[in-house]
């Protein structure tokens, strides 16, 4: 469980780094190169991988997902 969380945190850090590198390339290159597009493509790919990892880990029970808060409140009222 800790390993999955660590992997997700590392991928989130790489996603943020990719986002800021795209911003840097956009300002520096003034739209003349495709480095901004490449950095944003990497960010989208990493985000998709993170979502897939979280979905698989939640479905297999590796991580425990939070329950719906409205479900808990309806049980208490009955």
ZIHU-V790489 format. One record per backbone hydrogen bond with DSSP energy under -1.0 kcal/mol. CO is the residue of the C=O (numbers start at 1). NH is the residue of the N-H. Records with the same first field share a line. If there is no record, write none. Layout:
CO->NH / NH
//
This chain:
1->5
2->6
3->7
4->8
5->9
6->10
7->11
8->12
9->13
10->14
11->15
12->16
13->17
14->18
15->19
16->20
17->21
18->22
19->23
20->24
21->25
22->26
23->27
24->28
25->29
29->32
34->38
35->39
36->40
37->41
38->42
39->43
40->44
41->45
42->46
43->47
44->48
45->49
46->50
47->51
48->52
49->53
50->54
51->55
52->56
53->57
54->58
55->59
56->60
57->62 / 63
68->72
69->73
70->74
71->75
72->76
73->77
//
